Amino acid sequence: MNKLHSIFDFISRFKIFFVILFFGVMTVFLDSNSLWHRRVIWDSIDKLKKEIAQYDSSYCNDTRELEELRSNPRKVVRVAREKYYMTRPDEDLFVIQTDPTAPEGAVVRADVPEDEDPEV
């Protein structure tokens, strides 16, 4: 009984400290709007903002490439040959992979001189 009495005296003497400690723990960890939960949400928002920036840059690059495809028939021929392995009727296509770490189906090609007019 004496120990229980001394614990009760200790708690009653520092009751304001324990109340502040309880609300501090509740505010930081336990509440649905806790600082911990907010930190997790802020991290996910930052990650989503980075993803949006990545998609914006991809969109700009794709838009630029689309405009080039619309305005330049040589670009259409180049994309058809590189991405879709299309050939002229009398050509043979050889896919050569020189780098073992390159993705499957990577094409190594020599640049076509600008003065050569590809068939459109």
Secondary structure as GFF3:
##gff-version 3
##sequence-region A 1 120
A	DSSP	alpha_helix	2	13	.	.	.	ID=ss1
A	DSSP	alpha_helix	15	25	.	.	.	ID=ss2
A	DSSP	pi_helix	26	30	.	.	.	ID=ss3
A	DSSP	alpha_helix	35	71	.	.	.	ID=ss4
A	DSSP	alpha_helix	73	84	.	.	.	ID=ss5
###
